């Protein structure tokens, strides 16, 4: 694969087609919201540990409550995006998240921390990934994975620079135990000031501006029964059908086998990065690594991940997306095993960071694009948000399990190996997804099943 192959989709589209500008807007929104909250989470927890001496389990509950918020209100957030559009929800979400960071900077008690994380998570859910991925899913079909990968590169590249910078700026050993308050307040103010101008750049759908997905000059041809076999070897035929108004509603999607395989497969594999967000910093600190070195480890896997976002997006548009997801997720499991074996070896810790960057970086854009591949554009936000409910249950359980196991055994070996095993099993859920089916085929098959159940029961639309 040559570099020219990766950038070729950009050629000839910079003039009139706004979709590539939307990629840049999505990248900016995701960077402003993801880096200071989630990618920098291990550094915040180290600072909080130094300031308050809270246990691993107490700190982990801050993250778990933020995931509980997403599980409870995620479907509502998705419906809001489908109802009001990405532009309005980005504005609202960034303002709420900025307010959450201001509250975070004033934390004195443990419950203050929990409240701040719930508010920041609420703002993130309303104004970050779901609305921007929804917008990109509307603007792109044939190049969906690549466009999402380009957008996801920005927060990871930003993380390479900003995470070590935040770690240095809040280092308790150099600046005292309360320096983190000033940095958190500054981040909150930046989010609130940027909310309005950034949200004005968001455009919800290409059809609202006289354009078509991927910059096409004519509508995609309707799907016919003669085209259906092509789905066995490519994602692109289904994508052409998804351009029409016949995409899945969320009610139709949740009745499919693919919806639940994607939901639990995503959850079983996402617990790797989430558990590491919460525990990697304190784990490496317990192994006598300095906070600046921890920041370098974080920036290493984030930097490698940025490159493999692009690789994953390129691969996902050209091979069966379920197989690409399987391969990248297996690499995540290997990375965790290397981390457990590393002990105090700096070389092995950085090998872990490289492997994690490959696995996590490659799978992340595909985990987002796969719902568009299987369910189309019509209710992407609602389908995504609802599918995150089982995912968030797993995201709550995994970091808590690791925290309690550490408090009980004073070691992360057992919980990290358990997470690696769950990730390994979840990888196979993607592998057995089957081929994506246009909603027209699914609906026709469902109607046949209702009228002639005895002859078609074995031909389930999934």
Steps between C-alpha positions, in 0.01 A plus 500: 500500500643837394440840657332617180239228543403641837453859389348435158140534623575864580594593145255715314266542797636805675313754292125455515442191710464599866538145629878525533457826691264311730781253565711792624218636716441156651872469570503835682193419713631157594842640590358773723279253687686166498858595583448692826241259641568144391849484350640699794305302760803307637683827571198655676469190719867514599457866604182420694672207670781730614259771619231296675637146542179341376508124429506352151138391539389848611672664204366240259143574608538849352550346158237231560236758587579685180439176310179442698383843383572400142316171545193669646484810282688380190184395312344839578816674382485304174133587447584868563768488230260339251229752596692829522813428294868498583550878491271578794611207712870583452438852631302377800737216582818708492345761731395230747840331486678830559286558807588151621873576479448821700326294767779241483753774578318572828481140630543464876300187584465166326138565405611825333725292275216264411265787417763671285562184298129442445459855367810478279380166365153642431654780297727257319208273410285785367769695319789282389527156342138408433403824322824520302499134398136544400593796280785308336273199447262736317771658284679177405394152392758338271784673689342482844777312682773717349321827586440389859862388526623841385284672761619267775864570420474850641421415864768233498762731348383769738541249781862439404570868563247597765502198734873532587449877522212458745700240695791746525274794589324322789802304630463516880873446551584825318203731545321382814189291555250766387643608164252271322216732608632787290546280192150351534342845530689619193376203297143573607522861386650400163213258435236761580663771289545266201149352513317753284752563219577129463135392495425750221730302272294181541265405216269210567430343159628559145145499357421815703764684294425356157778238521516122522702259714862455387458800265310292244333696222209260460300279740619147559318230309233317701592160632355207308490131567769449236741712705449321828768231449764773469462561873686179564827656384463875555349760729446741211178355354319538831637851527344595168162375620540692827502828307128457441235572761459131579765483772414322824302670771621430853191284558595282203868490591452368855307202361801381303768258608769731362401781740564289809819342369639846423387637838657226711800458271573871532455483877727199549778664299457860621560393862873474421558869433251611765662288772839637400370857503406456863783279627808527278634812667471373857621154393822640352540734796484196732781349291710810574465670161501881521199705391686659203600148381138388542403792278746378235351149513154647452617718213669198336187289476294805406749593226515148356122490528471818294688337211297181523170690505586584141615145423184357657277736303676414175473126567138524617384648168672225300450173685217351703481730799426215740829329413698820543341553842589145603865543408556834672321388815718190534806728506349682799497174697867440420585852618344439842695178546823685421410766759447238769835340419684833487533558877770770528633463144482833318557330164206261545275782619569690179449179297161473669428861401583433134284184486212671675525790254477258206204307638303787651587739218390259228177391664369840616379645166365160399303463825327827413458438126361147535157625611475715189601202285228278648221753571547802269445871567140558603524443878874464547516708820214315668629159396850584619382641834270206573771250411728673753274395791639144529843639413486744791399225740824322409694827521373549856577144605853460360676796670320424827606137480860608444483747790361254752739226391791739543382611845463132596821358346719812456556386140344571161607169346177305552256776394705597193530140384125459553431808288731359231300176498165682473640710215615183324150350525333823387715505187318189376160672530603726212629206300158326506301811404419377151455721196321837526153502349317796349193597705278436197610135501453478875149647486391281209627193680321603820172545309535157344559349842178654630288376210664157451669398825507131428707530182740779591577462869851380426576805281549762768585844351816520710 
